[in-house]
Amino acid sequence: MPEAVERDASILKQALRGAVTDHKAVAEIICTRSGSQLRQIKQVYLNTFGARLEQDVESEASGNHKR
């Protein structure tokens, strides 16, 4: 399980960086993981990248994706 959580955190970071946000990848991970898995992903994301996942998603998302 830890490897899957680390993988998801890395995929989210890659999807949120750069000029084009990969909304499909972000939505797939966020919408298909359990609450427990999301809490783990958020913690790994914070520990690995020094940023809060929620803030990164909010800053990169727009329109329907932001809601």
N, C-alpha and C positions, 0 to 999 in steps of 0.2 A: 504493500500500500504506500509506504513512503516514497518509493520511486515514482508512482503514478501521480502523487501530489506534487512532487518536485517537477515532473514533466509538465503537468498542467500549469503550474506557476510560470515556468519558462515559456510555454506556448502563449500564455496570456501576455507576458511582457513583450514578446516578439510581435504579437498581433497589435499591441497598443503603441508600438514605437514607429517612428518614421512618418513619412508624408501621408501614407494611406493606412488607415486603421482597418484591420481584418475583422469586421463586425461579425461575420459568420463564425469564425473561430471562437471569438469571445462569447457569443450567444450560445454556441454549442456546449462549451464547458460550463458556463454559469447556469444554464437551464437544465443540464442533465446530471448535475452532481447533487448529492444529498446535502442537507444543511451541515451535517458533520464534516463532510468532505470539503465544503466551501470554507468552513472555519479553518480547517487545516491548510487549505490552499492560501487563504489570506495571511495566515501566520508565516508560512514559508515564503510567500511573496515579500512580506515586510522584512523578514530576516535576511533574505537573499538580496533584494534590490533596494532596501532602505526607503521604500515608499509604500503607501497604503493602496491596495488594489482598488478600493472604492473611489479614491480620489483620481487615480489614473484613468479608470473607466469614465468617470464623470467629465474629466478634462478632455478626453478624446472623442466621446460620443456626442451625437447630435440627433435631433428629431426624435423619432420613435425609439431608437436605440437608447437614448438618454433616459427616457421614461422607464 
